[in-house]
Amino acid sequence: MEFNLMEKLAVLKTIDEVIQLDNEVKEGEVKFMNRLSEKLEFEPGLIEEARRTDPAEALGVLRAMPREQKQVLARLLNEAANSDGDVDEREIQFIYRVLTAAGIRLED
């Protein structure tokens, strides 16, 4: 699945937020981000740029993505939450809020 630069920034911002929720980046999360960087073809510096992206702007980009990309995002957020072997309630709530705000219906 191809993402343009703005979509990559928005996707990376939300995934990074999930990983950072517990204020600890674990080995599984680092491995997940490494696999993601290969899959989405982005340089590590793009994560820093994503962190500086305005949350409202990121949600706007996510909302405008086609359904297929939204489904990929939902899958990636789930993988990010599970990548450290410990899914936290805060991660679940955050992912639900992002998906809802981006207009992603979970039953799609």
C-alpha positions in Angstrom: 0.0 0.0 0.0 1.4 3.3 -1.0 1.2 6.4 1.2 2.2 9.9 0.2 4.4 12.0 2.5 1.6 13.6 4.4 -0.1 10.3 4.9 3.1 8.7 6.1 3.6 11.6 8.6 0.0 11.2 9.9 0.3 7.4 10.2 3.7 7.6 11.9 2.4 10.2 14.3 -0.5 8.0 15.5 1.7 4.9 15.7 4.4 6.8 17.6 1.7 8.1 20.0 0.6 4.5 20.7 4.2 3.4 21.3 5.0 6.4 23.6 1.8 6.1 25.7 3.6 4.2 28.5 6.7 6.4 28.3 8.9 3.4 27.6 10.0 2.1 24.2 10.5 -1.6 24.4 12.5 -3.9 22.1 9.4 -5.3 20.3 8.3 -1.7 19.5 11.7 -0.9 18.0 11.5 -4.0 15.9 8.0 -3.1 14.8 9.1 0.4 13.8 12.1 -1.0 11.9 9.8 -3.4 9.9 7.4 -0.5 9.3 10.1 1.7 8.0 11.0 -0.9 5.4 7.3 -1.5 4.5 6.4 2.2 4.2 9.9 3.1 2.9 10.7 6.0 5.2 13.9 7.3 6.7 14.2 7.3 10.5 14.2 11.1 10.5 10.7 11.1 9.3 9.6 10.0 12.8 10.9 13.2 14.3 9.1 15.2 11.7 5.9 13.2 12.4 6.2 14.1 16.1 6.1 17.8 15.2 3.0 17.3 13.1 -0.1 19.0 14.5 -2.5 16.4 15.8 -5.5 18.1 14.2 -3.7 18.2 10.8 -2.8 14.5 11.1 -6.4 13.6 11.8 -7.5 15.6 8.8 -5.1 13.7 6.6 -6.2 10.3 8.1 -9.9 11.3 7.5 -9.2 12.1 3.9 -7.5 8.7 3.2 -9.3 6.1 1.1 -11.0 3.2 2.9 -8.2 0.8 2.0 -5.5 3.0 3.6 -7.7 3.4 6.7 -7.9 -0.3 7.0 -4.1 -0.6 6.8 -3.9 2.1 9.5 -6.2 0.3 11.8 -4.2 -2.9 11.3 -0.9 -1.0 12.0 -2.2 0.6 15.1 -3.3 -2.8 16.4 0.2 -4.3 15.6 1.9 -1.3 17.3 -0.2 -1.8 20.5 0.7 -5.5 20.5 4.3 -5.2 19.5 5.6 -5.0 23.1 3.5 -8.0 24.2 1.4 -5.8 26.6 -1.7 -4.0 25.3 -2.5 -1.3 27.8 -6.0 0.1 28.2 -4.8 3.6 27.4 -3.5 2.2 24.0 -6.9 0.7 23.3 -8.7 3.9 24.2 -6.3 6.1 22.2 -6.6 3.8 19.1 -10.4 3.9 19.3 -10.4 7.7 19.6 -8.1 8.1 16.6 -10.1 5.7 14.4 -13.4 7.3 15.4 -12.0 10.8 14.8 -10.6 9.8 11.4 -13.9 8.4 10.3 -12.8 4.8 10.4 -15.6 2.4 11.2 -14.3 -0.7 13.0 -16.7 -3.0 11.2 -15.3 -2.1 7.8 
